Amino acid sequence: LNQKRGIPKWIISKQILTGNLFAGFPADWKENPYLKTPEKLTNDFVWATFLSPHGNAAEMRALDRNDDFSKILATGSDKDLGGFLIKAEPDCNEKIVANLEAAIDSMSYHAFYPGRIAMSSMGVNFNLAVKTAIEALDGGYKYSLAFDNDLAGNQATVSFKKQFINDVDETTYNQLIDEGKIKLFDLGIKVLKETIKNGGIYYFDNVEGEIGMEAVKMFQEQLRKDIGN
């Protein structure tokens, strides 16, 4: 994690001490009779295991492998109950919850923003993201959705908006967006600004159609708010 991903050792140690990060092996967690090539899950290398705070789900990441099973969820994981979480540092708490896709993304994010709570959705799980947003807002925190700038991440952001409105209401959603209490495309906009700064070309990963147009519209609206600030 430190040598290949560049995550600071203090963050790794912090999660080890909480008991939410430890070494594991695929055979300890994954027994799937439907896999056509189960030999790919042999204990060739130690995997990093990222446990959710309540122990109801775990992400596993192979550090030395590149096959299709280099990222898996532990058997019995419930993706809708909670993902990997890193608490904000008390001396610089920003009272912001940032929602990333994966545990390792959350650790990288925390290196740049130690004053924010960083948690994973164990993928583009927009249902869990909505639950997290509602709980964060109820607790007096702001919320940032930071899915990857790719097809799955941008489409999931559109689904997040629809599900949030369905669970709360459109007026409340619009008010929270206007007040800056909910921020969308957190990572995408950060990358855009850095790309422009370095004179590069930024691509917004999307597809044609209604969902694609909605994603572009939402991204542009959020960008205007960020530039205005």
Buried (B, 14 or more C-beta within 10 A) or exposed (E): BEEEBEBBEEBBEBBEEEEBBBEBBBEBBBEEEEEEEBEBBEEEEEBBBBBBBEEBBBBBBBBEBEEEBBBBBBEEBEBBBBBBBBBBBEEEBBEBBBBBBBBBBBBBBBBEBBBBBBBBBBBBBBBBBBBBBBEBBEEEBBBBBBBBBBBEBBBBBBBBBBBBBEBBEEEEBEEBBEEEBBBBBBBBBBBBBEEEEEEEEEEBBBEEEEBBEBBBEBBEEBBEBBEEE
